[in-house]
Amino acid sequence: MNLLAAHTDNGDRPVHGGGAKVPRPGRHHGAHERERGGRLGEGSLAGLGHLLRFMLRRDRLWLPIWVLALSALTAYFANAIAVVMDSDSLQAMTVFAKNPVMALITGPGYGLDQVTIPRFIVGMYGVFLMIGSALMSILTVSRHTRAEEQTGRAELVRAGVTGRHTQLIAALVLTVFMNVLLSAGMAAAFGFSQAEPESWSATVLFAVGISAVGCVFAAVAAVTVQLSAFARAASSMAGAVLALGFVIRGIGDMSAVSRGSLDWLSWLSPFGWAQQTAPFTLDRWWPLLYSAGLFAALVVVAVVVQSRRDLGAGIVSERLGRSQAGPLLATPLGLALRLQGANLAWWSISMLVMGVVFGSFTGAMDEGAAGMPPEILAIMGGRSGIVDGYLGYMALYFAIIVAAYAVIAAGGLRSEESSFHSEPVLATAVSRSGWLASWTAATLVGAGWLMAMAGFGEGLGAAVSMNDWSLLWPTTLGHLAQTPSIWALLGFAYLLYGFAPRLMSLSWIVFGASAVLALFGGMMQLDDAVLDLSLFTHIGQYPAQDLSAEAVLWFVGIAVVLVGVGMVGFRRRDLVTA
């Protein structure tokens, strides 16, 4: 019996050639854990305070960045809207906010019949702050749990006086603490802003609702990090749950505004629970009990699942590869495609389904155009252009979603490097430029593919709902044409990777600013010079608007130059593996 068979034997049977027993994997470790308190008690949480202080020290930079950035975004919304909007413009934008398309994106918009500045801000911008809180929580939990196991650092920590569940619980406590600080920061930013909210209790309710979403997705990440042995896959699974919750909430709210029968879907999403608190309108706290209950249930699930797996392993076992690699894996491009393939496949399915669902509302938009106010018709291209206006706007919407995927995929290259996976690749005949170019090409092609899937799904849904198959290819083209703006953002991310990989998170700032300006800059009556700072406002929303070939060429050129400069930096710097 060979050594591999001995190490993978699942019993305590003697190995051929001797009477020594090979212990079952995890048995000795499990007995040790039971001696230290395998259940969630004093033993399993040994060293919690020390490890929590260590995590706080490690996050001494990222914690204030996350909290201050989201609090500053809250302050920006509150002050900008209060300054640029008078009562007439607020009423006009309220009419637009009650559009089914905006309900899909922003939420049900409670209190807009008697609108105030605080109600408008809560209804229009609250969901984006929730997404920020959720992303902060997912990344924090994954970084302090699965990433530590993947790099081997968790094993060193566990070698000390540390319980089985200490690291997981410490990461959750840290994330909840970050969300508490975020609530305080956002409440202060909103309460002392030009919006002048009339109730401090409603202000606090708004901030707590946002942080409640973050805590729920921290618990979601606590479960997903038990499923996969890889941090990137665990974060992607949690991100998929985040996207699913957003889509379910969007469909429910869009149906509610359209007087449909699917409004109950909003109650199946953590986003919906936070929005159903309706600050400054209904001021009800009880929907947050759903968030608290789900958080507690998911934490219990995470602890139970962690008790049933070995350190460094995932519940979802890794598939054994073939004994002989295919010819595609002999190239760095093939390897990059393989490493990104699973996430790309799931995103492709999601984009296609979302496209079909959102496209199916095209018929309802066309039928309801006759009763829409003139302000909405003007933004959507008039009564005759309502269909093209809706499809063009959705192209912009999907470009923002796919851009988020692109930034995540670009960050995967840094994860490969910090996890010591890039070194074996570069130890072969693969050059640094070749490895970076291969990963970049896989990401660029993946972004274009996802936009094509979204456009095809959107066009398919629109064609079926309108019984007009001439909508299929223009819609697909309109979505695909937005891809160069995503490529430009990727170029910036790879530029940072080449010179300062630890600063790659700055690409999220560029992404967030571009998305906010593209979605809400026009509503906030910002100058064209400010709107032009967004990456998503230059190409044009086809088929409602003509495409700008000049903007497409500029973005492609910018992406090529930035990636090329990033390659120069990558060749000259040391690998960062710690």
N, C-alpha and C positions, 0 to 999 in steps of 0.2 A: 504494500500500500504506500503510495507516494505521500509527500508532505502536504500537498494541496488537499488530498483526500482526508488526511488526518485533521487538517485545520477546518475542513468543512463537514466533518462527521457530526451528526446531530444527537448522538447518544454518548453514554459513558462506557462504551464497549472497548475492550482491549484492542490495541493496534497490533497488526501482524508483526511478529518479530520481537514481541516483548509483552510483559504483563501490565505495562503502564497504561493508565486510562487517559483518554483525551476528554476533557470536560466539555460539556455542551456549551456553545457560545452564549455568554451572558449569564450562565448559571452561577458561577463563582461571584461575578460582579453583582448579580441580583441578591445573593445571600449577604454579601457585604453591605449592600444598600439596606436590606432589611435590618441588619444589625444597627445601622445608623438611623433607622427610621424610614422605611421605604414609602410610607404613606405621608400625606401632607401634614406633617407635624413638626416637632422641634428638630428632629434629626434630619429630615429631608430638606429643611430650610436653614441648616447650620451655615453660619457665615454670611447671612443675608445682608446685615448692615455693612460689613466690610466690602462685599462685592458691589453693593449699591453705591457706596462712596467711590469705589474705583470706576464704576460706569459714569458717574457724574463727572469725575475728573477727565475721563476720556472724551466726554461730550461737552467739555467746558467751552468749546467753540460752536458746535452744531446746535446745542440747546438754545443759546441766545439768538443764533441766526434764525432758526425756525420760528421761535416765538416772536421776535421783533419784526421779522419780515411779514408774517401774517397779521400781526397787530398794526403794522404800518400800512398794509393793504387795506385793512378795515378803516383806518384813519383817512386814507386817500379817498375811498368810496364816500365816506360820510361827509368829508369837507368839500370834495369836488362837486358832488350832486347838489349840496346845499348852496354852493356859490354860483354854479352855472345855470341852475333851473329856477325860473320864477313860477308862479302859479299856473300861467297859461301853458308853458312848455311842459310842466309836470303833468298837467291834465292830458296833453297830447301824447306823452310817452306812456301814460297809464293806459291809454287805449291800445297802444302797441303791446304793452306788457300783458294784456288780457288776450292776446292772440294765441291760438293753439300751438303755434310754432314756438313761441316764447315759453309757454307752459311746459312744453317738452324739454326745454333747456334749463329754465330757471325755477319752475315750480308753480303751485296753484295761485299765488299772489293774493293772499288774504288782505282784506281791507282796502283794496284798490278802488272800490266804489266811492269811498270817502278818503281819498289818498292824502297822506302826509309824507314828508321827506323820510322819516324813519320807516314807515311802512313800505315805501318804495324801495329803499335800500335793502331791507330785510327780504322782500319778495324777489328782487332782481339779482342780488349779489350774494346772498347768504349761501347758496349751494356751492359756489366756487370756493368760499372759505371752508366749507365742509370738506371738499375734495382735498384742499391743502392740508387740513388737519388729519385726514385719513392717510394721505401719503406720508406725512411726517411719522405717524404711528407705525405704519407698515415697515418703513425703512429702519426705524429705530429698533423695533423688536427683532427683525431679521438680522441686523448688524450685530446685536448683542447675544444672539442665540445661535442660529444656524451658521452664520459666517464664522463664529468662534469655533464651532465644532469642525467646520470644513477645513480651517487652517491649522487645527491641532491645538490651538490655545486653550480650548475648553478642557482638554484632557489634563493640561498642566494645572488649571484652576481646580479641577475635581480631585487632583492628587493631594490637595491640601484638605483642611477641615471645611469642606463644602458639601452641602447636601445635594441629593439628586435633582431636586426641583429648584434649587437656589437661583441658578442663573436665569431660568425662565421667569420666576416670580419677580426677581430683581429687575429684569427688563420690563415687565409689565408695570411694576411700581414706578419705575423711571418714566415710562411713557404716560401713565396717568398723571404723574406730577407735571410733565411737560404740558399736558392738556389743561391742567388746572391753572398753570401760569399763563397759558394761552387765553383761557377764559378771562382771567383778570386783565391781561393786556388789551384784549379786544373790547371788553366792557369799558375800560378807561378811555381807550381811543374813541369809541363811539359816544360815550357819555359826555365827554368834554369837547366834542366836535361842533362844527357849525350846524350840524343837523339838529342839535338841541332836542334830544329825545325827551318826551314829557314824563317818562316814568323810568326810574332806575331799576325797578323790579323787572320791567319788560326788557330793559337793556341787558341785565344779567341773564335773563331767560334766553335771549338770543345768543349770547356768548356761550352759555352752558350747553345749549342745543348743538352748537358747532363742535364743542369739545366732546360731547356725548358720541357723536359720529366717529370722532377720532379714537375714542376708547373702544368702541365696538370693533373697529377694524384692527386695533391692536390685538384684540382677542382673536380675530380671524387669522391674523398673521401668526399668533401663538399656536394655532392649530396647523396651519400650512407648513410651518417649519418642522413639524413632526412628520410630515408626509414625505418630504423629499430630502435627499442627502445634500442638496445643493442650494445655496442661499438665493441664487438668481431664480431658480425654478420655484422656490417657496414664495419669494416676493411676487413673481409673476402670477402664481395661483391666487394670492391675496388680491393682487391688482385685478385679476379677472372677476373675482367676487365683487370688488369695488365697482367695476364697469357694469356688471350685471345688476347690482343694486341701483345704480344711476339710471340704467335703461328701464328697469321695471318701474321705478318712480316716475320717469318721464312719460312712459306710455299711460300710466294711471292718471297723471295730471293733465296730459293732453286730452285724454278721453273725458275727464271731468269738465274741462273748459268747453269741449265740443258737445257736451251733454250726452256722452256715450255711456256704455254700460261697464267699462273697465276701470272706473275710478277706484275700486277696491284694491287695485294693484299697488297704489301708493302706500298702503298700510303694510306691505310686505317688505319694505325697504327701510334701512336705518335713516336714509335721507328723508323719506316720507315722515318718519316719526318726528324728526327734528323740525321739519316744516309745519307739521300739524300742531305744534305748540302755538303757532300764529302770534308771535310777539307783537305788541302794540295794537292787536285787534282782539283776540280771544284770551291771550295770556294764560294758557293752560299748561300746567307742568306735567300732568299725568301721562301724556304720550312718551315722555322720557323713561317711564317705567319699563317700556318695551326694550329700550336700549340697555337699561341696567340689567334686566333679566337675561337678555341675550349675551351680554358681556359675561355675567356670572356663569351661564351655562357653557359658553365656549372655553372659559378658563378651566372649568372642571374637565371638559373633554380633553383639553391640551395636557393637563396634568396626568389624566388616566392614560392617554396614548403615550406620553413620554415614559411612563412606568413600564410600558410593554415593549420598548425598543432599546437597542444597544446605543451607547454613545457613538456618535458619528454616522449612524445608520438612519435610514428613513423607513417609515411604514411601507411606502411604495418601493418595492425592491427594484434594484437596477437590473435591466435586462442584460443578459449575457450577449456579448457581441459575437460575430462570426469569427471562426479561427483565422480566416484570411480576409483582410480588408479589401473592399472594392477599389477599383481604380480611381474613383472620385476622391477618396480619402488620401491618396498619394500626393495631392496638391493642397496648398494652404487655403485656396478658395473653397475646395471641397470640404475641408475641415471646418472652416468658418460657417459654411452653409449647414453642415451637420449640427454644429453647436447651437445655431440659431433656429434650426428647423422646427423643433417642437413648439417653441413659443410662437413662431411665425404661423404654424399650422392652426393653433388655437385662435390667434388673432384673426386669421383669414376667415375662419368659421364665424367668429363674432362680427366681423365687418360685414360679411355677406348677410347674416341674419338681421343685423341692425339696419342695413340698407333696405332690405325687403320690407321690414316693419315700418320704417319711416317713409319709404316710398309709397306704401299702401295708403297713407293719409293724404296723398296728392288729390285724389278724387274728392275727399271731404273738403279740402281747402278750396278747390274750384267751385264746388257747390255752395259753399258758404261765403264766397267772395261778394255776392250781391248784397249781403247784409253787413259787410265789413265797413268800418269807418274810413273816410278818405285818407286819413293819416297812414293807415296800414297799407291801403292799396298803393299809395304813393311810394312807400318803402319797398313794396314787393313788385313794383313795376306796372301798376295799374290793373284794372279789371281784366284786360285782355292778356296781361303778362303775369298773372298770379301764379300760374303753374311753373313757368320758367324762373320766376323770382324765388319760389320756394325751393326748387331743385338747385338753383345756384347758391342759395344760402346754405343748404345742406352740404354742398361741396366744401364750403368754407368750414362748416362744423366738423365734417369728417377729417379735413386736413389738420385741424387742431388735435383731434383724437389720435391720429396716426403719428403726428409729431411727438406726442408723449411716448408712443411705442419706440420711435426712433431714438429718443434720448435714452430710454432704458436700454435698448440694444447697444448703443454706443458705450454706455457704462459697463456693459458686459465685458468689453475688452480690458478695462481696468481690473475687473474681477478676475479675469483669466491671469493677468499679470501678478496681482497680489496673492493669488492662490497657488503660485508656483507652477501654473500650467503653461505659461508662455515660454518658460526657460527650455523645456524639452523640445518645443517646436523650433526655437531659435538655435538650439544646439545642432540641428540638422543643416541642410544646405539652404534653408529658408532664411532670407535676409529680413532685417527689421522692416524695411520698406515694403517688402513683399507681404509680410504678415499683416501690417497695418492696411495696406492696399486691399488685401483679400477680405479682411473683416469689414472694411469700409464698403467695398463693392457689394458684399452680402447684405449689408444694412440698407444701402441705397436701393438695391433691387427689391428688397423686402418692403420698403416704404412705398415704392411704386406699385408693387403687387397688391398691397393692402388697399391703396386708393382705387385701384382697378376693381377689386372685389367689392368695395363699398359702392362705387359708382354703378357697377353692374347690378348689384342688389337693389340699389335705389331706383335705377332705371326699370328694372324688372317689376318692382312693386308699383311704380308709377304707371307703367304700361298696362298692367293688369287692372289697376283701379280706374284708369281713364279709358281703357279699351283702345289705346292708341300706341302701337308698337314703334311709331317713329320717335318716341321719347327715349328709347333704350340707349342708342349709341350716343346721342348728344349728351345725355346725363353721364354716361360712362366717361366720355371725353372731358366733360367739365370737372369731374372729380380727379381724373388722372392728370389734368393740366396743373393742379395745385401742387404736384409732387416737387417741383424745383424749389419751392419755398421751404419745404421740409429738408431738402438736400442742403440748403444754405445753413439751416440750423445745425444739421449734422456736421457740416464743415467746421463750424465754430466749436462744437464739442470735440472733434478730433484735433483741432488746433490746441485746445487746452490739454488734451491727452498727450500730445507730443511734447509739450514743454512743462506742464505742471498738472499731472493727472489728479492730484488731490483737489484741484480747483474745477474739476469737471461739473460739479454741482452748479456752477455759475450758468451753465446752459439752461438749467431749469428757470433761472431768473429771466433770461431772454425769452424762453418759451412762455412763461406766465405773463410777462409784459406784452408780448405780441398778441397773445390770445385775448387778453382783456381789452386792448385797444381795438382789435378787429371786431369783437363782439359788441362792445359797449362804447367805443370811442365816438361813433356817430350820435348815439343817444345823448352823450354828455356834451355834445356840441364842441368838441375839441377842434383846434385848428388842423388844417390839412398837413402842416409840417409835423405835428405831433402824431397824427394818424399814420403818416408815412414811416414812422419808426417801427411799425409792426411788419413782420415778415409776410403776413397773410393778407395784406390789403392792396397788393400791387398787380397780381396776375389777372384778376377779374373773375366775377362769379358767373361763369358760363353755365347754361345758355342764356341767362338773363342779361349778361354783359359780354361784350367782345373780349376775347383774350388778348393780353398784351404780349406779343412775341418778344418785344424788347426786355420786358421784365423777366420772362422765362430765360432768355439768354444771359441776362445779368446774374440771375440766381445760379444758373449752372456754372458760369465762370467763377463766381464767388466761391462756390463749393469746391471746385477744382483747385483754386489757389489756396484756400484755407487747408484743405487736406494735404496739398503738396508741402506747405510750410510746416504743418504738423509732422510730416514724415521727416523733415530735416531735424526738428527738435527731438523726435523719438530716436533717431540714429545717434544723437550726441549725448543723451542723458543715460543715467544708470537705470536699471530696472528697479521698480519699487515693489518690494515683496514683504513689507511689514507695515 
